[in-house]
């Protein structure tokens, strides 16, 4: 359904996963707020979201059915859908990724991947 990249790094917020890397919740490390989507699951991993996401096409229909319209948080979508749909994290800690959406980042990417 949904797979996204996560890493073990310092972040103000973390996604919470079970032993199989299935999303079970979210945590705000600054405020202490925790939102659990699947209460019966044991949290094993607290990992930072990398914003690298693969959606199956049906996700757009499910978002609409769940009432998501206009501007909204994808984290809210993930937590709403997680109990009934497999939302998985892929731990890519140590990989080299650079957002080249900004001109100044292109030079960083070129230096990393030479």
TIKOL-532718 format. One record per residue: x negated, y negated, z of N, C-alpha, C in turn; residue number from 1; residue in one letter. Coordinates in Angstrom, 2 decimals, padded with zeros to 5 digits. Layout:
BEGIN
{site {X Y Z} {X Y Z} {X Y Z} NUM "a"}
...
This chain:
BEGIN
{site {-000.83 001.18 000.00} {000.00 000.00 000.00} {-000.88 -001.26 000.00} 1 "x"}
{site {-001.65 -001.45 001.10} {-002.58 -002.58 001.19} {-003.88 -002.07 001.78} 2 "x"}
{site {-004.98 -002.47 001.18} {-006.32 -002.20 001.73} {-007.08 -003.51 001.72} 3 "x"}
{site {-007.82 -003.77 002.79} {-008.62 -004.99 002.81} {-009.94 -004.75 003.51} 4 "x"}
{site {-010.90 -005.61 003.16} {-012.22 -005.51 003.75} {-012.27 -006.14 005.12} 5 "x"}
{site {-013.03 -005.51 006.01} {-013.26 -006.01 007.36} {-014.71 -005.76 007.72} 6 "x"}
{site {-015.22 -006.57 008.64} {-016.59 -006.39 009.08} {-016.70 -006.56 010.59} 7 "x"}
{site {-017.78 -006.02 011.11} {-018.10 -006.18 012.52} {-018.96 -007.43 012.66} 8 "x"}
{site {-018.30 -008.54 012.94} {-019.00 -009.82 013.09} {-018.20 -010.69 014.05} 9 "x"}
{site {-018.82 -011.72 014.56} {-018.14 -012.64 015.46} {-017.10 -013.43 014.68} 10 "x"}
{site {-015.90 -013.50 015.22} {-014.80 -014.21 014.58} {-013.85 -014.71 015.65} 11 "x"}
{site {-013.09 -015.75 015.33} {-012.11 -016.25 016.29} {-010.89 -015.34 016.36} 12 "x"}
{site {-010.70 -014.51 015.33} {-009.57 -013.58 015.31} {-010.06 -012.24 014.77} 13 "x"}
{site {-009.46 -011.18 015.26} {-009.80 -009.84 014.79} {-008.54 -009.05 014.45} 14 "x"}
{site {-008.67 -008.17 013.50} {-007.63 -007.19 013.22} {-007.95 -005.96 014.04} 15 "x"}
{site {-006.92 -005.27 014.50} {-007.08 -004.11 015.37} {-006.70 -002.85 014.60} 16 "x"}
{site {-007.54 -001.82 014.69} {-007.36 -000.60 013.92} {-007.43 000.63 014.80} 17 "x"}
{site {-006.76 001.69 014.35} {-006.89 002.98 015.03} {-008.13 003.71 014.50} 18 "x"}
{site {-008.31 004.95 014.89} {-009.51 005.71 014.51} {-009.63 005.93 013.00} 19 "x"}
{site {-008.50 005.88 012.29} {-008.49 006.09 010.84} {-008.55 004.78 010.06} 20 "x"}
{site {-008.76 003.67 010.75} {-008.79 002.32 010.16} {-007.41 001.88 009.66} 21 "x"}
{site {-006.35 002.41 010.26} {-005.00 001.91 009.96} {-004.76 000.70 010.85} 22 "x"}
{site {-004.22 -000.36 010.28} {-003.94 -001.58 011.02} {-002.88 -001.32 012.08} 23 "x"}
{site {-003.18 -001.70 013.32} {-002.21 -001.55 014.41} {-001.93 -002.87 015.13} 24 "x"}
{site {-002.72 -003.92 014.84} {-002.47 -005.18 015.53} {-003.46 -006.27 015.15} 25 "x"}
{site {-003.39 -007.35 015.92} {-004.18 -008.56 015.68} {-004.49 -009.21 017.02} 26 "x"}
{site {-005.64 -009.87 017.09} {-006.04 -010.52 018.34} {-006.69 -011.87 018.05} 27 "x"}
{site {-006.25 -012.90 018.79} {-006.88 -014.20 018.74} {-007.88 -014.25 019.88} 28 "x"}
{site {-009.15 -014.25 019.56} {-010.20 -014.20 020.58} {-010.34 -015.50 021.37} 29 "x"}
{site {-009.86 -016.60 020.82} {-009.94 -017.89 021.53} {-008.84 -018.02 022.58} 30 "x"}
{site {-007.62 -017.59 022.23} {-006.48 -017.78 023.14} {-006.14 -016.53 023.94} 31 "x"}
{site {-006.63 -015.38 023.47} {-006.29 -014.12 024.13} {-004.99 -013.51 023.64} 32 "x"}
{site {-004.29 -014.20 022.72} {-003.04 -013.66 022.18} {-003.31 -012.36 021.43} 33 "x"}
{site {-002.47 -011.35 021.70} {-002.56 -010.06 021.01} {-001.19 -009.73 020.46} 34 "x"}
{site {-001.14 -009.32 019.22} {000.11 -008.87 018.60} {-000.08 -007.43 018.16} 35 "x"}
{site {000.72 -006.54 018.70} {000.62 -005.12 018.37} {001.76 -004.76 017.42} 36 "x"}
{site {001.41 -004.20 016.28} {002.40 -003.81 015.27} {002.85 -002.37 015.46} 37 "x"}
{site {001.94 -001.51 015.92} {002.25 -000.09 016.12} {001.86 000.25 017.55} 38 "x"}
{site {002.79 000.12 018.50} {002.48 000.23 019.93} {001.91 001.57 020.38} 39 "x"}
{site {002.26 002.65 019.74} {001.81 003.97 020.21} {000.41 004.35 019.75} 40 "x"}
{site {-000.24 003.49 019.00} {-001.57 003.78 018.49} {-002.64 003.22 019.42} 41 "x"}
{site {-003.75 003.92 019.53} {-004.88 003.46 020.33} {-005.77 002.58 019.47} 42 "x"}
{site {-006.08 001.39 019.98} {-006.99 000.49 019.27} {-008.41 000.99 019.47} 43 "x"}
{site {-009.08 001.26 018.35} {-010.46 001.75 018.40} {-011.43 000.70 017.88} 44 "x"}
{site {-011.00 -000.04 016.86} {-011.88 -001.02 016.22} {-011.24 -002.40 016.25} 45 "x"}
{site {-012.04 -003.42 016.58} {-011.66 -004.83 016.46} {-012.61 -005.43 015.44} 46 "x"}
{site {-012.09 -005.75 014.25} {-012.94 -006.18 013.14} {-012.42 -007.47 012.52} 47 "x"}
{site {-013.34 -008.22 011.92} {-013.01 -009.50 011.29} {-012.56 -009.29 009.85} 48 "x"}
{site {-011.54 -010.02 009.47} {-010.93 -009.98 008.13} {-011.86 -010.65 007.13} 49 "x"}
{site {-012.09 -010.01 005.99} {-012.98 -010.56 004.97} {-012.26 -011.25 003.83} 50 "x"}
{site {-010.94 -011.17 003.78} {-010.13 -011.78 002.72} {-010.36 -011.14 001.36} 51 "x"}
{site {-010.88 -009.93 001.34} {-010.98 -009.14 000.11} {-009.86 -008.12 000.22} 52 "x"}
{site {-008.84 -008.23 -000.66} {-007.62 -007.45 -000.49} {-007.20 -006.78 -001.79} 53 "x"}
{site {-006.70 -005.55 -001.66} {-006.08 -004.86 -002.79} {-004.64 -004.57 -002.40} 54 "x"}
{site {-003.70 -005.11 -003.19} {-002.27 -004.89 -002.97} {-001.72 -003.96 -004.03} 55 "x"}
{site {-000.88 -003.02 -003.64} {-000.06 -002.32 -004.62} {001.03 -003.29 -005.04} 56 "x"}
{site {001.52 -003.16 -006.25} {002.50 -004.11 -006.77} {003.75 -004.22 -005.90} 57 "x"}
{site {004.20 -003.12 -005.32} {005.41 -003.13 -004.50} {005.34 -004.07 -003.30} 58 "x"}
{site {004.16 -004.50 -002.92} {004.03 -005.38 -001.76} {004.84 -006.66 -001.95} 59 "x"}
{site {004.93 -007.14 -003.17} {005.64 -008.39 -003.42} {007.15 -008.22 -003.19} 60 "x"}
{site {007.70 -007.10 -003.57} {009.11 -006.80 -003.29} {009.33 -006.67 -001.78} 61 "x"}
{site {008.41 -005.97 -001.11} {008.54 -005.78 000.34} {008.43 -007.09 001.10} 62 "x"}
{site {007.58 -007.99 000.64} {007.47 -009.31 001.29} {008.79 -010.05 001.17} 63 "x"}
{site {009.39 -010.01 -000.01} {010.66 -010.69 -000.22} {011.76 -010.07 000.64} 64 "x"}
{site {011.82 -008.75 000.69} {012.82 -008.05 001.50} {012.66 -008.37 002.98} 65 "x"}
{site {011.43 -008.60 003.42} {011.16 -008.91 004.83} {011.41 -010.39 005.14} 66 "x"}
{site {011.78 -011.18 004.12} {012.11 -012.58 004.35} {010.98 -013.56 004.17} 67 "x"}
{site {009.86 -013.13 003.61} {008.74 -014.03 003.39} {008.96 -014.80 002.09} 68 "x"}
{site {009.08 -016.13 002.21} {009.22 -017.00 001.05} {008.42 -018.26 001.32} 69 "x"}
{site {008.11 -018.99 000.27} {007.36 -020.23 000.44} {005.96 -019.95 000.97} 70 "x"}
{site {005.50 -020.80 001.84} {004.16 -020.67 002.43} {004.25 -019.82 003.69} 71 "x"}
{site {003.37 -018.82 003.82} {003.38 -017.95 004.99} {002.00 -017.32 005.18} 72 "x"}
{site {001.78 -016.77 006.35} {000.53 -016.12 006.69} {000.53 -014.67 006.23} 73 "x"}
{site {-000.53 -014.26 005.54} {-000.64 -012.85 005.15} {-000.78 -011.96 006.37} 74 "x"}
{site {-001.36 -012.46 007.44} {-001.46 -011.66 008.67} {-000.07 -011.30 009.16} 75 "x"}
{site {000.87 -012.25 009.09} {002.25 -011.96 009.48} {002.84 -010.86 008.59} 76 "x"}
{site {002.55 -010.92 007.31} {003.02 -009.87 006.39} {002.46 -008.52 006.82} 77 "x"}
{site {001.16 -008.46 007.03} {000.51 -007.20 007.41} {001.14 -006.63 008.68} 78 "x"}
{site {001.31 -007.47 009.69} {001.84 -006.99 010.97} {003.30 -006.57 010.86} 79 "x"}
{site {004.07 -007.24 010.02} {005.47 -006.88 009.82} {005.60 -005.55 009.10} 80 "x"}
{site {004.78 -005.33 008.10} {004.89 -004.12 007.28} {004.16 -002.91 007.86} 81 "x"}
{site {003.21 -003.14 008.73} {002.35 -002.06 009.25} {003.09 -000.87 009.86} 82 "x"}
{site {004.17 -001.07 010.61} {004.82 000.10 011.21} {005.38 001.10 010.19} 83 "x"}
{site {005.85 000.61 009.05} {006.46 001.50 008.06} {005.56 001.79 006.85} 84 "x"}
{site {004.47 001.08 006.70} {003.62 001.22 005.52} {002.16 001.31 005.94} 85 "x"}
{site {001.39 002.08 005.20} {-000.03 002.23 005.52} {-000.79 001.00 005.06} 86 "x"}
{site {-001.32 000.29 006.03} {-002.16 -000.86 005.75} {-003.52 -000.53 006.35} 87 "x"}
{site {-004.51 -000.43 005.47} {-005.80 000.12 005.85} {-006.92 -000.90 005.74} 88 "x"}
{site {-007.88 -000.78 006.63} {-009.08 -001.59 006.56} {-010.22 -000.78 006.00} 89 "x"}
{site {-011.10 -001.45 005.28} {-012.33 -000.83 004.80} {-013.48 -001.60 005.44} 90 "x"}
{site {-014.24 -000.91 006.29} {-015.34 -001.54 006.99} {-016.54 -001.63 006.06} 91 "x"}
{site {-016.85 -002.84 005.64} {-018.00 -003.04 004.75} {-019.10 -003.84 005.45} 92 "x"}
{site {-019.23 -003.65 006.75} {-020.27 -004.32 007.52} {-021.63 -004.05 006.88} 93 "x"}
{site {-022.38 -005.10 006.67} {-023.72 -004.98 006.08} {-023.75 -005.23 004.59} 94 "x"}
{site {-022.60 -005.21 003.94} {-022.56 -005.50 002.50} {-022.82 -006.97 002.25} 95 "x"}
{site {-023.27 -007.28 001.06} {-023.52 -008.67 000.68} {-022.34 -009.15 -000.17} 96 "x"}
{site {-021.60 -010.11 000.38} {-020.49 -010.73 -000.34} {-020.62 -012.23 -000.23} 97 "x"}
{site {-020.36 -012.92 -001.32} {-020.39 -014.37 -001.32} {-019.18 -014.87 -002.09} 98 "x"}
{site {-018.45 -015.80 -001.50} {-017.33 -016.45 -002.18} {-017.92 -017.48 -003.14} 99 "x"}
{site {-017.84 -017.20 -004.44} {-018.43 -018.12 -005.42} {-017.38 -019.08 -005.97} 100 "x"}
{site {-016.35 -019.32 -005.20} {-015.33 -020.28 -005.59} {-015.77 -021.72 -005.41} 101 "x"}
{site {-016.92 -021.92 -004.82} {-017.47 -023.26 -004.64} {-018.80 -023.33 -005.39} 102 "x"}
{site {-019.05 -024.43 -006.11} {-020.29 -024.53 -006.89} {-021.56 -024.28 -006.08} 103 "x"}
{site {-021.60 -024.77 -004.83} {-022.80 -024.60 -004.02} {-023.05 -023.14 -003.63} 104 "x"}
{site {-022.03 -022.30 -003.72} {-022.17 -020.89 -003.37} {-022.81 -020.07 -004.49} 105 "x"}
{site {-022.75 -020.57 -005.71} {-023.32 -019.82 -006.84} {-024.83 -019.64 -006.64} 106 "x"}
{site {-025.52 -020.65 -006.20} {-026.96 -020.55 -005.95} {-027.26 -019.52 -004.87} 107 "x"}
{site {-026.43 -019.47 -003.84} {-026.61 -018.48 -002.77} {-026.44 -017.07 -003.33} 108 "x"}
{site {-025.42 -016.87 -004.15} {-025.19 -015.56 -004.75} {-026.33 -015.17 -005.67} 109 "x"}
{site {-026.81 -016.09 -006.45} {-027.94 -015.81 -007.35} {-029.16 -015.37 -006.56} 110 "x"}
{site {-029.43 -016.03 -005.44} {-030.59 -015.66 -004.62} {-030.41 -014.29 -003.97} 111 "x"}
{site {-029.21 -013.97 -003.56} {-028.95 -012.67 -002.90} {-029.05 -011.49 -003.85} 112 "x"}
{site {-028.63 -011.69 -005.08} {-028.48 -010.56 -006.00} {-029.54 -010.50 -007.09} 113 "x"}
{site {-030.66 -011.16 -006.89} {-031.76 -011.08 -007.87} {-032.53 -009.82 -007.66} 114 "x"}
